[in-house]
Amino acid sequence: MFALHALTISFAMGWEILWPLILGFGISAVIQAVVSHRQMSKLLPDDKPKTLALASGLGAASSSCSYAAIAIARSTFRKGANFTAAMAFEIASTNLVVELGAIMLLLLGWQFTLAEFIGGPLMILILAVLFRRFLTPKLVQAAHRQAEKGLAGRMEGHAAMDMSVRTQGSVLRKLFSPEGKTATSHFFIMDWASVWTDIVLGLLIAGALAAWVPKSWWTTIFLTNHHTWSLIWGPLVGPIIAMLSFVCSVGNVPLAAVLWNGGISFGGVISFIFGDLIVLPIINIYRKYYGWKMAAFLFATFYAAMAGAGYLVEIIFAILNLTPHMRSAAVLSPGISFNYTTVLNIVFLAIAAALVWRFLKTGGPAMLQMMHKAPGNNVTHGHNA
């Protein structure tokens, strides 16, 4: 019965977030279809503010898959991009994407979505300052030598595929061309294939924690009865929980809802959301990509930036009197009923079905098989309708 209760909660949460997931991945697919990454390395030659802003914009227009993001970041670094700019792209790709904000809006509320888009740039700013202070040329050179070995991580094929539309003309012309429709469908399915395991795992963990962990435990863990200490502790413990949960990308939002209801601070939720880039499997990939020293450096600086962004968001929202106080995130749902969520799910499932059909009819399955392979540097994937 306990397992059934947890699964019921997981399914109900999954039903609640289904349409915003489809919407978010659809918007992301459209952006990726018309925005090319082919020249990214040339666009990110240094760590100047303008370059970091451009890296953040490119990341926000990219896939939300954490593994694809770190693979793309290494690829651009190998081709000459500045290391700090590559890491800024990586952070933005997982923390400033549309689908993440959409799910946070539905499960947690608009304040959390706003905090994501404020905290993400703050995290990149903190990281840039830390890199300027502590990242040595010797460490970067050693990381580059390791990166040139080309050791495989995950989603290498996803990172290397160039599927943006090459049709000339306006954005709408590109998008509604046969090539644009095919590219959109391929990006849509590829992004789902990249993160569905994280989404399912996140829902299962969130359901289990919501069903089985007594609220008194959360109160103790998050020092909820000690307001000041709770504010200090939250942003510090958030990334640690993320690291140990093994859940990354948009999959950690349902768990964030459970933590918020359990009593973690507002800044703690934000630092937890940002913690997807230091989960244990990704730290191991950093080791493969850049070596142990750089992996340790990235863990330390990323953790400091995540916690620092959590603190700054907490302070900014408190000053503006925007900090949410109602702990009523959409975790426990009584079940499926015919309401606006059901209607929207039906509509967006129909859209998803159309994209799946286009994907299947235009060579999509063959492309999908390449996602986990480690291709060469010049991999392309054409979209001929």
VENZI-V715347 format. One record per helix or strand. SS is the DSSP state (helix for helix, strand for strand). FROM is the first residue (numbers start at 1). TO is the last residue. If there is no record, write none. Layout:
# VENZI-V715347
ss & from & to
SS & FROM & TO
SS & FROM & TO
This chain:
# VENZI-V715347
ss & from & to
helix & 2 & 34
helix & 40 & 43
helix & 49 & 60
helix & 66 & 78
helix & 83 & 95
helix & 98 & 107
helix & 110 & 134
helix & 137 & 147
helix & 156 & 160
helix & 171 & 176
helix & 178 & 212
helix & 215 & 221
helix & 227 & 245
helix & 249 & 262
helix & 266 & 278
helix & 280 & 290
helix & 292 & 319
helix & 340 & 361
helix & 364 & 369
